């Protein structure tokens, strides 16, 4: 499976570009200035079809405007976080010193929805807790699978729950859902290095017992 990580924005949010052999591509979480993403897309002759958001915090979609000319309304976010991109939090923008425009043309997604982009089949897993509408994307291409976990799961950590909309009990439930996935599954988090379900099962202090 071909993908490239782009740490973007002031918080170095991990954005991920995926593409298949035919050049069909999608991007997850453009957290800041995405001009280098556009340059790579063009240099490789890729066709960017969609942007997928794991949740509605501004540090995960502040660069969306750079990609909209290519994808139009093919933007996907959980229905429970949709208002966070319709009306971005002024308080969070001020606190993080990140400015972003509201987005009104997008698709709302929920548990079990499947997106098909080129050779990819992308299943939506609802994993609230960090935000009310946090999701993970289980990405399949042929026999390969990868999980994009956003801010639900990090290497040896998890997303914080002390921000507006965060709920520790819901995050615990989300981790229990992820604990049913196979140990070999590679996890691409919203911040920090990639990991696997098995590594987190063994080393993450927040992992459910």
C-alpha positions in Angstrom: 0.0 0.0 0.0 1.4 3.3 -1.0 1.2 6.3 1.3 3.2 9.2 2.5 3.0 11.1 5.8 3.0 14.9 5.8 3.4 16.6 9.2 1.5 19.9 8.7 0.7 23.0 10.6 1.8 24.4 13.9 1.2 21.2 15.8 2.8 19.0 13.1 -0.4 17.1 12.7 0.1 13.9 10.7 -1.6 14.1 7.3 -1.6 11.0 5.1 -1.7 10.8 1.3 -2.7 7.4 -0.1 -2.6 6.4 -3.7 -3.1 3.3 -5.8 -1.3 2.0 -8.9 -3.7 4.0 -11.1 -2.9 7.2 -9.4 -6.2 7.5 -7.6 -5.6 9.3 -4.3 -7.1 10.6 -1.1 -5.8 12.6 1.9 -6.5 12.3 5.6 -6.4 15.3 7.9 -4.7 18.3 6.3 -3.7 20.2 9.5 -2.0 23.2 7.9 -0.5 24.7 4.8 -0.8 21.8 2.3 1.2 23.3 -0.6 3.8 20.5 -0.3 1.0 18.0 -0.6 -0.2 19.6 -3.8 3.3 19.7 -5.2 3.8 16.0 -4.5 0.4 15.2 -6.0 1.2 17.1 -9.2 4.8 15.8 -9.4 3.5 12.2 -9.2 0.6 12.7 -11.6 -1.9 11.7 -8.9 -5.6 12.3 -9.0 -6.7 13.6 -5.6 -10.3 12.5 -5.2 -11.3 13.1 -1.6 -10.3 14.4 1.9 -11.2 12.4 4.9 -11.2 14.0 8.4 -10.8 11.9 11.5 -12.4 14.6 13.7 -13.3 18.3 13.8 -10.4 20.0 15.6 -8.9 22.9 13.7 -5.4 21.4 13.7 -6.8 18.6 11.6 -8.4 20.6 8.8 -6.8 24.0 8.8 -5.2 23.2 5.4 -8.4 21.9 3.8 -8.8 25.1 1.7 -5.6 24.2 -0.2 -7.1 20.9 -1.3 -10.7 22.0 -2.1 -9.9 23.1 -5.6 -9.0 19.5 -6.4 -11.7 17.6 -4.4 -14.6 20.0 -4.4 -17.3 18.7 -2.0 -15.6 15.3 -1.6 -14.8 15.9 2.0 -15.9 13.4 4.7 -16.4 13.9 8.4 -18.5 12.3 11.1 -22.0 13.6 11.5 -21.3 14.3 15.2 -18.3 16.6 14.4 -19.8 18.2 11.3 -20.7 21.5 13.1 -17.1 21.8 14.1 -16.1 22.5 10.5 -19.2 24.4 9.7 -18.5 26.8 12.6 -14.9 26.4 13.7 -14.3 27.2 17.3 -13.0 30.7 17.8 -11.7 29.8 21.2 -9.6 26.9 19.8 -8.4 29.0 16.9 -7.2 31.7 19.3 -5.7 29.2 21.7 -3.7 27.4 19.0 -3.2 30.5 16.9 -4.5 28.6 13.9 -7.0 30.3 11.6 -9.3 28.3 9.3 -12.3 29.0 7.2 -15.7 27.3 7.7 -16.6 24.4 5.3 -20.2 23.8 4.2 -19.8 21.4 1.3 -19.1 18.0 2.6 -20.4 14.5 3.3 -21.4 13.3 6.8 -20.4 9.7 7.7 -21.1 7.3 10.4 -20.3 3.8 11.7 -20.1 1.1 9.0 -20.1 3.5 6.1 -17.7 2.3 3.4 -15.9 4.7 1.0 -14.5 3.4 -2.3 -11.8 5.4 -3.9 -9.8 3.7 -6.7 -8.5 0.4 -5.4 -9.2 1.4 -1.8 -12.1 0.3 0.4 -12.3 2.5 3.5 -14.5 1.5 6.5 -15.6 4.1 9.0 -15.2 3.1 12.7 -16.8 5.5 15.1 -14.4 6.1 18.0 -15.7 9.0 20.1 -14.0 10.3 23.3 -11.5 12.8 22.1 -14.4 14.5 20.3 -18.0 13.5 20.0 -17.6 12.4 16.4 -14.1 11.0 16.2 -13.6 8.2 13.7 -10.9 5.9 12.6 -10.5 4.7 9.0 -9.8 1.1 8.3 -8.2 1.2 4.9 -8.0 -1.8 2.6 -6.2 -2.3 -0.7 -6.2 -5.9 -1.9 -5.0 -8.0 1.0 -3.4 -5.1 2.9 -5.0 -3.1 5.8 -4.0 0.0 7.7 -5.8 1.9 10.4 -5.7 5.7 10.4 -6.5 6.5 14.1 -6.6 10.3 14.2 -6.4 11.4 17.8 -8.1 8.3 19.2 -4.9 6.3 19.6 -1.2 7.3 19.6 2.0 5.3 20.1 1.8 4.5 23.9 -0.8 7.2 24.4 -4.4 8.3 23.5 -6.2 11.6 22.7 -6.9 14.0 25.5 -10.5 14.2 26.8 -10.3 17.5 28.7 -11.3 19.6 25.7 -14.9 20.6 24.9 -16.8 17.4 23.9 -14.3 15.0 25.3 -15.5 12.1 27.4 -13.2 9.6 29.1 -15.7 6.8 29.3 -16.4 7.0 25.5 -12.7 7.0 24.7 -12.4 3.8 26.9 -15.2 2.2 24.8 -13.5 3.2 21.6 -10.2 1.6 22.7 -12.1 -1.6 23.5 -13.4 -1.5 19.9 -9.9 -1.1 18.6 -8.6 -3.9 20.9 -10.6 -6.4 18.7 -8.4 -5.6 15.7 -5.4 -7.9 14.9 -2.0 -7.3 16.5 -0.3 -7.0 13.1 -2.5 -4.1 12.0 -0.4 -0.9 11.3 -1.8 2.2 13.0 -1.2 5.7 11.6 -2.0 8.2 14.4 -2.8 11.9 14.1 0.4 12.9 16.0 3.7 11.0 16.5 5.1 7.8 15.0 3.2 4.9 13.5 2.7 1.8 15.6 0.7 -1.4 15.6 -2.3 -2.7 17.5 0.0 -5.4 19.0 2.5 -2.8 20.2 -0.3 -0.8 21.9 -1.8 -3.9 23.5 1.6 -4.6 25.0 2.9 -1.1 25.9 0.1 1.5 26.0 -0.8 2.3 29.6 -4.3 3.3 28.5 -5.1 0.0 26.8 -8.2 -1.7 28.1 -7.7 -4.9 30.2 
